């Protein structure tokens, strides 16, 4: 009897100890130190690939993190890690090339997370989800020039497209046949679908049938954040003269409208021609950013003498790119979290200034902001 009692006592005691250990592990939330094998196991459980697990483990080791598992599934903690590694680089004047390479990989991983979140949030399945003022490009029959317009009515039975520029309709077109429609959804991707014209169109408006067979392509490769920031622009003789030297904000005043790793858009007085090499400087989070690039597209509003310019950034300095990336990921995360707390509502795109004189074959990637004047 005594022997059975002792066995029962030790069994209950052993179970109690296991319970305490399990509860400790649960309550610690990854506070305890773990080895590489444990990190890999937890990473696999979180759905991460080998490359991502290795990247996060190395990040935790570099920073000597007490809670390495917090890097898994937490965008905020990844952003904090990026910030800490950038501070380490700054302390040694960005001379540690291995650390720079690691930070580049971490930035790429962070961008992948953000683009996937934006995709899940923005992707659409039907033209019935299109917002008003969405710009579209239509190709039909033997009309060689694309017909550009924007959605003015999203009726349950059709889309009404008002043309930006009146188009003379050539005779002999078979309006019973399909038309090809293209559009770029902001912060998402390019879309293509086939449709039918509900009735013979007028030179000012087309009514086309809805489609649930959208083909999604040309996904956005960079995170872009809308801003309202003063900037100063300088013309370069040639893009080979690019540099990151601060000029002192004495160039031509401009208003930065959005920024990404690979480009920027801004408003500026006067005409800026396509392919013009430029240098632009502005402030992000108290850091002076100086980048160079070439004009990818420029739309001129003759009445107000304002150009909306999209510039492709060319080979930015690593430090400048770090400033931009830090701003992008923090802003994008804050916007995502803010939007997640709101009810989903149809978003109306802003009206566009466009002269329609030089329409590229590529899908228009963003709306051009309608501004009547440029504040200095």
RODO-2510 file (C-alpha; in nm, 4 decimals, decimal comma):
residues 376
     n   res          X          Y          Z
     1     x     0,0000     0,0000     0,0000
     2     x     0,2839     0,2355     0,0937
     3     x     0,4620     0,1516    -0,2312
     4     x     0,1518     0,2319    -0,4380
     5     x     0,1126     0,5589    -0,2497
     6     x     0,4714     0,6582    -0,3264
     7     x     0,4238     0,5763    -0,6946
     8     x     0,1049     0,7845    -0,7054
     9     x     0,2815     1,0736    -0,5275
    10     x     0,5763     1,0810    -0,7695
    11     x     0,3430     1,0469    -1,0688
    12     x     0,1392     1,3485    -0,9588
    13     x     0,4582     1,5392    -0,8764
    14     x     0,6076     1,4605    -1,2202
    15     x     0,2883     1,5713    -1,3959
    16     x     0,2897     1,8907    -1,1899
    17     x     0,6502     1,9677    -1,2886
    18     x     0,5686     1,9132    -1,6576
    19     x     0,2683     2,1423    -1,6210
    20     x     0,4844     2,4154    -1,4653
    21     x     0,7435     2,3876    -1,7450
    22     x     0,4761     2,4030    -2,0165
    23     x     0,3119     2,7036    -1,8537
    24     x     0,6502     2,8748    -1,8257
    25     x     0,7211     2,8210    -2,1922
    26     x     0,3752     2,9487    -2,2835
    27     x     0,3892     3,2568    -2,0620
    28     x     0,7449     3,3415    -2,1683
    29     x     0,6351     3,3909    -2,5285
    30     x     0,9822     3,3045    -2,6520
    31     x     1,1691     3,4875    -2,3772
    32     x     1,4032     3,1989    -2,3125
    33     x     1,7134     3,1388    -2,5136
    34     x     1,6719     2,8830    -2,7913
    35     x     1,9189     2,7065    -3,0151
    36     x     1,9225     2,6919    -3,3938
    37     x     1,7271     2,3668    -3,4131
    38     x     1,4471     2,5052    -3,1951
    39     x     1,4368     2,8246    -3,4014
    40     x     1,4062     2,6235    -3,7229
    41     x     1,1257     2,4141    -3,5742
    42     x     0,9306     2,7204    -3,4642
    43     x     0,9946     2,8870    -3,7987
    44     x     0,8576     2,5873    -3,9863
    45     x     0,5513     2,5915    -3,7627
    46     x     0,5036     2,9575    -3,8563
    47     x     0,5129     2,8668    -4,2263
    48     x     0,8504     3,0249    -4,3021
    49     x     1,0961     2,8942    -4,5593
    50     x     1,4549     2,7934    -4,4841
    51     x     1,5953     3,1186    -4,6252
    52     x     1,3609     3,3326    -4,4134
    53     x     1,4332     3,1316    -4,0974
    54     x     1,8082     3,1657    -4,1513
    55     x     1,7698     3,5406    -4,2109
    56     x     1,5682     3,5971    -3,8919
    57     x     1,7966     3,3768    -3,6810
    58     x     2,1034     3,5679    -3,8005
    59     x     1,9219     3,8952    -3,7262
    60     x     1,8478     3,7795    -3,3724
    61     x     2,2116     3,6722    -3,3247
    62     x     2,3489     4,0037    -3,4546
    63     x     2,1285     4,1983    -3,2154
    64     x     2,1739     3,9449    -2,9306
    65     x     1,7982     3,9398    -2,8839
    66     x     1,6567     3,7964    -2,5616
    67     x     1,3318     3,7177    -2,7427
    68     x     1,4332     3,5940    -3,0882
    69     x     1,0981     3,4285    -3,1580
    70     x     0,9267     3,7677    -3,1537
    71     x     1,0687     3,8282    -3,5021
    72     x     0,8304     3,5656    -3,6366
    73     x     0,4950     3,7053    -3,7340
    74     x     0,5562     4,0584    -3,6074
    75     x     0,6120     4,3285    -3,8675
    76     x     0,6709     4,5854    -3,5929
    77     x     0,9524     4,3792    -3,4415
    78     x     1,1124     4,3297    -3,7832
    79     x     1,1000     4,7064    -3,8403
    80     x     1,2611     4,7599    -3,4987
    81     x     1,5348     4,5112    -3,5880
    82     x     1,5971     4,6924    -3,9167
    83     x     1,6257     5,0198    -3,7284
    84     x     1,8738     4,8721    -3,4789
    85     x     2,0929     4,7214    -3,7500
    86     x     2,0903     5,0524    -3,9367
    87     x     2,2086     5,2226    -3,6175
    88     x     2,4916     4,9700    -3,5917
    89     x     2,5943     5,0514    -3,9481
    90     x     2,5722     5,4232    -3,8840
    91     x     2,7965     5,3881    -3,5768
    92     x     3,0736     5,2389    -3,7923
    93     x     3,0102     5,4836    -4,0792
    94     x     2,8522     5,2128    -4,2974
    95     x     3,1848     5,0329    -4,3370
    96     x     3,0678     4,6784    -4,2472
    97     x     2,9920     4,5298    -4,5904
    98     x     2,8622     4,1995    -4,4504
    99     x     2,6168     4,3857    -4,2297
   100     x     2,5075     4,5970    -4,5271
   101     x     2,4390     4,2797    -4,7275
   102     x     2,2396     4,1367    -4,4387
   103     x     2,0351     4,4539    -4,4077
   104     x     1,9608     4,4436    -4,7819
   105     x     1,8247     4,0894    -4,7417
   106     x     1,6186     4,1976    -4,4436
   107     x     1,4757     4,4903    -4,6435
   108     x     1,3845     4,2543    -4,9290
   109     x     1,2041     4,0242    -4,6847
   110     x     1,0231     4,3204    -4,5300
   111     x     0,9135     4,4434    -4,8730
   112     x     0,7844     4,0984    -4,9633
   113     x     0,5672     4,0957    -4,6490
   114     x     0,4250     4,4397    -4,7245
   115     x     0,3515     4,3694    -5,0899
   116     x     0,1738     4,0459    -4,9952
   117     x    -0,0394     4,2345    -4,7426
   118     x    -0,1252     4,5012    -4,9973
   119     x    -0,2134     4,2331    -5,2511
   120     x    -0,4519     4,0561    -5,0153
   121     x    -0,6128     4,3875    -4,9291
   122     x    -0,6408     4,5328    -5,2793
   123     x    -0,7031     4,2463    -5,5221
   124     x    -1,0415     4,2532    -5,6979
   125     x    -1,2371     3,9783    -5,8731
   126     x    -1,4942     4,1742    -6,0722
   127     x    -1,5329     4,5059    -6,2511
   128     x    -1,8284     4,5701    -6,0189
   129     x    -1,5657     4,6528    -5,7561
   130     x    -1,4122     4,9376    -5,9586
   131     x    -1,4283     5,2822    -5,8022
   132     x    -1,5445     5,5952    -5,9772
   133     x    -1,2759     5,7863    -6,1707
   134     x    -1,0779     5,4656    -6,2302
   135     x    -0,8861     5,5255    -6,5510
   136     x    -0,9108     5,2621    -6,8259
   137     x    -0,7605     5,2030    -7,1696
   138     x    -0,9780     5,0460    -7,4395
   139     x    -0,8650     4,8738    -7,7588
   140     x    -1,1282     4,7814    -8,0174
   141     x    -1,1439     4,6663    -8,3790
   142     x    -0,9247     4,8559    -8,6193
   143     x    -0,8838     5,1585    -8,3908
   144     x    -0,5065     5,1687    -8,3467
   145     x    -0,4908     5,4473    -8,0864
   146     x    -0,5997     5,3413    -7,7354
   147     x    -0,9179     5,5031    -7,6130
   148     x    -0,8567     5,6527    -7,2688
   149     x    -1,1385     5,7243    -7,0271
   150     x    -1,2464     5,6984    -6,6662
   151     x    -1,5374     5,5289    -6,4901
   152     x    -1,8191     5,7732    -6,4193
   153     x    -2,0896     5,5209    -6,3298
   154     x    -2,0693     5,1686    -6,1922
   155     x    -2,4184     5,0410    -6,2606
   156     x    -2,5098     4,6793    -6,1661
   157     x    -2,5569     4,6155    -6,5384
   158     x    -2,2712     4,8136    -6,6970
   159     x    -1,9759     5,0490    -6,6588
   160     x    -2,0103     5,3991    -6,8005
   161     x    -1,6768     5,5262    -6,9355
   162     x    -1,6379     5,8969    -7,0083
   163     x    -1,3569     5,9608    -7,2561
   164     x    -1,0807     6,1972    -7,1530
   165     x    -1,0533     6,3068    -7,5145
   166     x    -1,3374     6,2746    -7,7647
   167     x    -1,2737     6,0021    -8,0199
   168     x    -1,4126     5,9904    -8,3695
   169     x    -1,5676     5,6465    -8,4178
   170     x    -1,4666     5,4942    -8,7486
   171     x    -1,7439     5,3279    -8,9508
   172     x    -1,7473     4,9551    -9,0072
   173     x    -1,6623     4,8442    -8,6515
   174     x    -1,8448     4,5323    -8,5355
   175     x    -1,9875     4,6424    -8,2013
   176     x    -2,1085     4,2894    -8,1337
   177     x    -1,7494     4,1698    -8,0964
   178     x    -1,5362     4,1856    -7,7795
   179     x    -1,3282     4,4847    -7,6776
   180     x    -1,0079     4,4724    -7,4712
   181     x    -0,9931     4,6841    -7,1563
   182     x    -0,6874     4,7568    -6,9417
   183     x    -0,6502     4,9443    -6,6134
   184     x    -0,4070     4,9893    -6,3259
   185     x    -0,5521     4,9668    -5,9755
   186     x    -0,3632     5,1879    -5,7347
   187     x    -0,1403     5,0038    -5,4860
   188     x    -0,2232     4,6740    -5,6522
   189     x    -0,1513     4,5682    -6,0108
   190     x    -0,2520     4,5941    -6,3740
   191     x    -0,5711     4,4226    -6,4924
   192     x    -0,7040     4,3154    -6,8300
   193     x    -1,0482     4,1913    -6,9307
   194     x    -1,2662     4,1432    -7,2355
   195     x    -1,6064     4,3066    -7,2518
   196     x    -1,8906     4,3948    -7,4849
   197     x    -2,0268     4,7358    -7,5742
   198     x    -2,3862     4,7677    -7,4603
   199     x    -2,4797     5,0067    -7,7393
   200     x    -2,3048     5,2021    -8,0108
   201     x    -2,0839     5,4462    -7,8171
   202     x    -2,0846     5,8211    -7,8520
   203     x    -1,7673     6,0290    -7,8958
   204     x    -1,7979     6,1218    -7,5256
   205     x    -1,9125     5,8049    -7,3465
   206     x    -1,9066     5,4259    -7,3715
   207     x    -2,1174     5,1764    -7,1779
   208     x    -1,9596     4,8345    -7,1440
   209     x    -2,0624     4,5074    -6,9805
   210     x    -1,9182     4,3907    -6,6493
   211     x    -1,6698     4,1040    -6,6298
   212     x    -1,5663     3,8619    -6,3555
   213     x    -1,2832     3,7193    -6,5643
   214     x    -1,0068     3,9638    -6,4786
   215     x    -0,6466     3,8810    -6,5648
   216     x    -0,4088     4,0330    -6,3107
   217     x    -0,0538     4,1168    -6,4183
   218     x     0,2269     4,3695    -6,3810
   219     x     0,2128     4,3540    -6,0041
   220     x     0,3659     4,6425    -5,8175
   221     x     0,7300     4,5782    -5,7338
   222     x     0,7782     4,8620    -5,4867
   223     x     0,5899     5,0053    -5,1924
   224     x     0,4744     5,3589    -5,2628
   225     x     0,3533     5,6075    -5,0016
   226     x     0,1629     5,9276    -5,0764
   227     x     0,3146     6,2370    -4,9167
   228     x     0,2891     6,6170    -4,9116
   229     x     0,6510     6,7248    -4,8748
   230     x     0,8420     7,0280    -5,0013
   231     x     1,1312     6,9400    -5,2298
   232     x     1,3907     7,1111    -5,4467
   233     x     1,4840     6,9996    -5,7970
   234     x     1,8059     7,0474    -5,9940
   235     x     1,8679     6,9608    -6,3603
   236     x     2,1732     6,7495    -6,4392
   237     x     2,3757     6,7649    -6,7598
   238     x     2,3756     6,3856    -6,7693
   239     x     2,2629     6,1061    -6,5362
   240     x     2,6268     5,9973    -6,5131
   241     x     2,6751     6,3132    -6,3010
   242     x     2,4442     6,1744    -6,0305
   243     x     2,5530     6,2229    -5,6690
   244     x     2,4104     6,2474    -5,3177
   245     x     2,5644     6,5840    -5,2293
   246     x     2,3296     6,8115    -5,0349
   247     x     2,2792     7,1353    -5,2301
   248     x     2,1158     7,3350    -4,9499
   249     x     1,7572     7,3493    -5,0776
   250     x     1,8245     7,6232    -5,3315
   251     x     1,6884     7,4578    -5,6475
   252     x     1,3489     7,4867    -5,8145
   253     x     1,0702     7,4414    -5,5622
   254     x     0,8519     7,1320    -5,6033
   255     x     0,5925     6,9417    -5,4065
   256     x     0,6641     6,5719    -5,3560
   257     x     0,3428     6,3681    -5,3965
   258     x     0,4636     6,0111    -5,3494
   259     x     0,7849     5,8190    -5,2935
   260     x     0,9076     5,4612    -5,3372
   261     x     1,2430     5,2850    -5,3458
   262     x     1,2522     5,3137    -5,7228
   263     x     1,0877     5,6454    -5,7953
   264     x     0,9167     5,9660    -5,6923
   265     x     0,6356     6,1854    -5,8204
   266     x     0,6166     6,5610    -5,7747
   267     x     0,4484     6,8795    -5,8910
   268     x     0,6624     7,1579    -6,0329
   269     x     0,6022     7,4803    -6,2228
   270     x     0,6803     7,4760    -6,5941
   271     x     0,7447     7,1968    -6,8421
   272     x     0,9767     6,9060    -6,7644
   273     x     1,0475     6,6825    -7,0615
   274     x     1,0575     6,3047    -7,0529
   275     x     1,4060     6,1460    -6,9988
   276     x     1,5405     6,4680    -6,8392
   277     x     1,8075     6,3828    -6,5758
   278     x     1,7258     6,5372    -6,2386
   279     x     1,8433     6,5623    -5,8815
   280     x     1,5921     6,6109    -5,6011
   281     x     1,6348     6,6714    -5,2283
   282     x     1,3808     6,6664    -4,9468
   283     x     1,3456     6,5695    -4,5810
   284     x     1,2058     6,2405    -4,4472
   285     x     1,1877     6,1860    -4,0714
   286     x     1,4378     6,4681    -4,0126
   287     x     1,6845     6,3083    -4,2572
   288     x     1,7919     6,4968    -4,5691
   289     x     1,7410     6,2730    -4,8712
   290     x     1,9201     6,3411    -5,1999
   291     x     1,8554     6,1165    -5,5010
   292     x     1,8979     6,1400    -5,8778
   293     x     1,7066     5,9925    -6,1668
   294     x     1,5417     6,0465    -6,5030
   295     x     1,1915     6,1651    -6,5865
   296     x     0,9758     5,8654    -6,6709
   297     x     0,6592     6,0594    -6,7496
   298     x     0,5443     6,4205    -6,7318
   299     x     0,1941     6,5652    -6,7708
   300     x     0,1597     6,9411    -6,8185
   301     x    -0,1359     7,1522    -6,7097
   302     x    -0,1098     7,4498    -6,9440
   303     x    -0,3721     7,6601    -6,7662
   304     x    -0,1885     7,6515    -6,4316
   305     x     0,1633     7,6019    -6,5747
   306     x     0,2190     7,2939    -6,3559
   307     x     0,3754     6,9618    -6,4478
   308     x     0,3115     6,6353    -6,2665
   309     x     0,6408     6,4489    -6,2997
   310     x     0,7208     6,0847    -6,2332
   311     x     1,0914     6,0241    -6,1890
   312     x     1,2751     5,6918    -6,1869
   313     x     1,5457     5,6919    -5,9202
   314     x     1,8810     5,5669    -6,0524
   315     x     2,1302     5,3837    -5,8277
   316     x     2,0661     5,5723    -5,5026
   317     x     2,3299     5,5915    -5,2332
   318     x     2,2805     5,3145    -4,9719
   319     x     2,2378     5,5624    -4,6876
   320     x     1,9746     5,7592    -4,8814
   321     x     1,7971     5,4365    -4,9721
   322     x     1,7956     5,3383    -4,6034
   323     x     1,6271     5,6683    -4,5145
   324     x     1,3611     5,6093    -4,7803
   325     x     1,3032     5,2464    -4,6856
   326     x     1,2670     5,3250    -4,3164
   327     x     1,0047     5,5875    -4,3973
   328     x     0,8200     5,3622    -4,6429
   329     x     0,7844     5,0593    -4,4185
   330     x     0,6870     5,2582    -4,1110
   331     x     0,4307     5,4654    -4,3034
   332     x     0,2921     5,1651    -4,4901
   333     x     0,2508     4,9674    -4,1666
   334     x     0,0738     5,2589    -3,9967
   335     x    -0,1615     5,3030    -4,2932
   336     x    -0,2338     4,9295    -4,3045
   337     x    -0,3119     4,9165    -3,9330
   338     x    -0,5271     5,2288    -3,9597
   339     x    -0,7246     5,0911    -4,2549
   340     x    -0,7717     4,7580    -4,0772
   341     x    -0,9641     4,9389    -3,8049
   342     x    -1,2085     5,0889    -4,0543
   343     x    -1,4972     4,9371    -4,2430
   344     x    -1,4169     4,8675    -4,6074
   345     x    -1,5613     5,1396    -4,8312
   346     x    -1,5415     5,1948    -5,2085
   347     x    -1,2511     5,4263    -5,2763
   348     x    -1,2920     5,6971    -5,5376
   349     x    -0,9721     5,7811    -5,7202
   350     x    -0,8734     6,1439    -5,7506
   351     x    -0,9298     6,3219    -6,0806
   352     x    -0,6358     6,3413    -6,3154
   353     x    -0,4593     6,6138    -6,5100
   354     x    -0,3555     6,4624    -6,8413
   355     x    -0,2833     6,6260    -7,1745
   356     x    -0,3358     6,3013    -7,3710
   357     x    -0,0736     6,4048    -7,6219
   358     x     0,1684     6,1272    -7,5366
   359     x    -0,0033     5,8122    -7,4149
   360     x     0,2339     5,5215    -7,3559
   361     x     0,1449     5,1651    -7,4459
   362     x     0,2119     5,0654    -7,0850
   363     x    -0,0716     5,0680    -6,8361
   364     x    -0,0913     5,3962    -6,6474
   365     x     0,0394     5,3091    -6,3023
   366     x    -0,1062     5,5842    -6,0903
   367     x    -0,3517     5,8688    -6,0786
   368     x    -0,2213     6,2168    -6,1399
   369     x    -0,3325     6,4560    -5,8688
   370     x    -0,5509     6,7479    -5,9740
   371     x    -0,3917     7,0583    -5,8180
   372     x    -0,4870     7,4110    -5,9167
   373     x    -0,1828     7,5808    -5,7717
   374     x     0,1529     7,5024    -5,6171
   375     x     0,2205     7,6430    -5,2706
   376     x     0,5678     7,7688    -5,1981
***
